[in-house]
């Protein structure tokens, strides 16, 4: 324990299997390390390719660190610390900035990293609970966390890490907390442009030198046939790219009902409005081939077998918006619609509301 200060000693005592990383300001964050794995280790019938979360700027990385807790605000910078008030009412631009200020390698957690963690949870039998029902999980009666504030329905935000072990991504004290509920978390490296899926290739969103501004040249569409990253046309109509179409159909024994369908066709459903469906309903049509479909699963945007694990986790999307950015997990009032696979891509860069927050991640970069 020589050389440790009192803060490190306390953190190590409480979380012996986590890492303490310091940013350029010399302040600590408690982080969880996610080691590299391949698609077939987390995806049924997946390929032998490395999951995209572990490739930055064309180079495979051994792993990444993700904040153990939703970030709290200290002097305009995000930190992962226990028993703190998680910051909220942030838009995605501020979430980028509060993560990147920490220094080289620090960044807003990307959709690729979130997808990797979510698939790991599913493959290993942990679908974490959380604060999705005003201070508790909708499936739990006894467990409650320490509230930050309340309204007439009950607790809203809760202090970081104060929920039970069921709120941890692996069911242990070493896990990642609040991936389900508390605050919906902005994630980087992904957006929809008039319903066309666009990403920064692999996990290039982890390098803040790869701009995620609206007009950045780093954004790429995905070829629906090959899964390759292709330059978008800027109008959401790139030839052969993956796009989201909404099939508004009645539910019956022969039909899954209204749902999002990924396709290479220009969606006839394109409209500037918010629509949703259960994650277990999302499909691809015949224009999206295996390599591209695998990427959608890797990002956590559609279900992998068994589909039942995705039920009661909702996907929200506006496929008529010029730019729609993503947040994940659900917030304290999401109820049955929250979960580690829940996602929403329905608002532009400036959207803020009290149920939004974020967490930073770290990858060692040259």
Buried (B, 14 or more C-beta within 10 A) or exposed (E): EEEEEEEBEEBBEEBEEBBBBEBEEEBBBBBBBBEBBBBBBBBEEBBEBBBBBBBBBEEEBEBBBBBBBBBBBBEEBBBBBBEBBBBBEBBBBBBBBBBBBBEBBBBBBBBBBBBBBBBBBBBEEBBBBBBBBBBBBBEBEEBBBBBBEEEEEBBBBBBBBBBBBBBBBBBEBBBBBBBBBBBBBBBBBBBBBBBBBBBBBBBBBBBBEBBBEBEEEBBBBBBBBEBBBBEBEEEBBBEBBBBBBBBEEEEEEEEBEBBBBBBBEBBEBBBEEBBBBBBBBBBBEEBBBBBBBBBBBBBBBBBBEEBEBBBBBBBBBBBBBBBBBBBBBBBBBBBBBBBBBBBBBBBBBEBBEBBBBBBBBBBEBE
